[in-house]
Amino acid sequence: MEEGGLTDEEIIDAVLNANKEEENMADDETDLTPILEKVSPAEADKSIDKIIRFLYEQEPEFGEVNEELRILKKLHKRVKLQVVNNLKQVNLHHFNITQV
């Protein structure tokens, strides 16, 4: 055996410990994941609107936020569309009337 090389036992121990470390890291990640409550489209709409207003009110030293505002406005349009779609009356043709 070459001097400074690893023995079979050292290699096996290193591999087994690496697997345990990966499992511990995976457990840590799941522990850090919070259980989030569902956010309604109306709540998201209000929040995005507040963020946009906040960014418009900032002074120049806050930094250029034009690109971020453009992206937020696109997202805001999509959220508003979802709010409107949730307010629409359900089409009665979507129900199965054979069960009556």
HELIX and SHEET records of a PDB file:
HELIX    1   1 ASP A    8  LEU A   32  1                                  25    
HELIX    2   2 PRO A   41  GLU A   57  1                                  17    
HELIX    3   3 PRO A   60  PHE A   62  5                                   3    
HELIX    4   4 ASN A   66  LEU A   87  1                                  22    
HELIX    5   5 LEU A   92  HIS A   94  5                                   3    
HELIX    6   6 ILE A   97  GLN A   99  5                                   3    
END                                                                             
